[in-house]
Amino acid sequence: MTKIGFIGLGVMGSSMAKFLLADHELYVHNRTKSKADELIKLGANWCSSPQAVAEKADIILTIVGYPQDVEDVYLGTNGLFNGSRSGQIFIDLTTSSPSLAQKLWQKGQEIGVTVFDAPVSGGDIGARKGELSVMVGGPEDQYEKVQPILAAFAKQVQYFGSAGSGQHTKMANQIMVAATMLGLSEALVYADQAQLELEQVIDALSGGAAANFSLANYGPRILAEDYSPGFFVKHFVKDLKIVLEEAEKLELELPMTHLARLLYQKLSQAGYQDAGTQAIIKLWWK
């Protein structure tokens, strides 16, 4: 059994780690230890820091909140690199910046550790079902070693190129998600104002050209007034900021994404930062 480390046991991480626990010796860490309790009961081994995970495991996966959290987990005083040894593989699943992914890869090169950026898409639903999409960046000659690990909790794992390529692909994903979330909200607001039956509208749109993940998965949650996070508003604000920063480097203008960021910032400032992204409807429905 391969010794696998997993750091970050939040909304998605805990579900992903369970899939790995079935076939591997698992070492886990989270800032709030109580979030690891269930996995520990199932047989996972607790580690007190990222460094301690690195001292035990051969392949380590991380999924945390913000780029600064990624830096702390990898480069901090008790970080992964301080417990690392040549031959290990680190895989960051966090949606983070391409430039940070390249920085971590370079640090790994200096000490013999292979680092991949492999952000995921599919939210809490995809994590629970083991049906996430994983976008991988890093050295192609090492990809075959990590693909089976990632496939344990994903329905689709794709390699996109050198370090940072996975993060660039995830930025494209977030651009599309921003569009569909705003489209979903405006469609429901319009249909409601026109006094249509909203469940029927969702059913009809799902069968035609307007069909998309947000409509199918978050439309019913909105109608049920379920704003629990499959993906946090505060994290989406972070992602859209990264998108726009990277777009500026590429000399691109993304007006729709800029609007989406402004609206999600407004939602966060209204007190919904810890709600799911479907709470964007609250800008219209109080």
Disulfide bonds with the S-S distance in Angstrom:
none
